[in-house]
Amino acid sequence: MKKKLIYFFGLQLLVFVLMFLFHGNSTLVSYVNISFYVGGTITFLGLLTYVVSGGFFDFFTESTRKVFTPKHMKEEAKKMRLPSEVFSFPYKPIIALGLSCLFCMCIALFVYYS
């Protein structure tokens, strides 16, 4: 739990640093914009990791290797790892971190429009 809070506050610190770098001021609109970019990017990377680690691209990768690999390199191509074996780290914390940033953005939007 402590590690998750550290990651969350680190991400919020990154949002504030990027907000001052790109916008030069601290307004609610600039916070919403930057947190959308950061949270959306992290959520997208987490979902991409989920899709790749689930084995979605394994068949395509194997087929491409069989078709486009020269005959003298077929054994080496069989020994190569599949994408689902490469992306074997947990994806749920990445998605949760991105969604928590997007949740903070939604709260800021609610405050802005009320």
N, C-alpha and C positions, 0 to 999 in steps of 0.2 A: 504494500500500500504506500509506503514511504517513497519507494522508487517511482511509482506512478505519479505521485504528487510532485516530485522533483522534475520529472519529464514535463508535466503539465505547466509548472511555473517557468521552466526553462523555455518552453514553447511560447508562453505569453511574453516572456522577456524578449525573445526573438521577434515577436510581433511588434512590440514597442520599439525595438531598435530599428527594424525595417520601416516602421511608421515615421520615425524621425529622420531616417535617411532619405526616404523617397518624398515625403510630404513636408518635412521641415516643421511641422506643428503637431499638436496633439488634439485632434478633434474626434468626435464620435464617428463621423463619416470615414475618416482616414483609418480609424481602428477597424471598422466594419470591412472596409475594402481589403486591408492587408490581412486580417484574420481569415477572410474568405479565401484569398489566394493561398495562404499557408495551410489552412485546414483542408481546403480542397485538394491541394497537392499531396499532402500526407495521406488523406483518405484514398485518393486515386492510387498512390503507390502501394498502400495496404491491400486494396482490392485487386490490383494487378498481381501482387505476390500471391494472393489467394487463388486467383485463376491459374497462374502458372504452376504453383505447387500442387494444385489439384489434378494435374496431368492433362490439362486441356490441349497443350501444344505438343505433347509427346508423339502422337501419331503423325502429325505434320512433320515434325523434326526427323523422325525415323524414315518416313517416306522420302523426304528430300535428300537425306543422306544416301539412301539406296539408289536414287535416280541420278544424282549429280556427282557422286564420288567415283573417281577413276578406279579401274579394276585392281590396280596394284596397291590401292589404299583401302580396300574394303575391310580388312581386319582391323585397321586403326579406327575406322568409322564405327565399327561394332563396339569397340572399347570405350568410345566417348560417352559421357554421361548425358542423360536426358535432362531437359529443363526442370522437371519436377524434382529431380535429385539435387540439382544445383540450388534451387530455392526451397530449402527445407527448414528455414527458420520460422518462428511463429509469426503469424500475420495479425492475429487478434489484437495484440497491444498497439500495433501501428494504426489499425482502423479505429480503435477506441480513442487514441490520442488525437487523430484527425477529427473525429466526430465531436470530441470534447471542445476542440477549438471552434468548430462550426456551431456548437451549442452556445458558446460564449458570444459568437457573432450574432446569433438569433436573439439572445438576451439584449445585446446592444441595439439591435434593430428595433426591438420592442420598446426600449427606453426612448429611442430616437423618435419613433412615430407616436408615442403617447404623450 
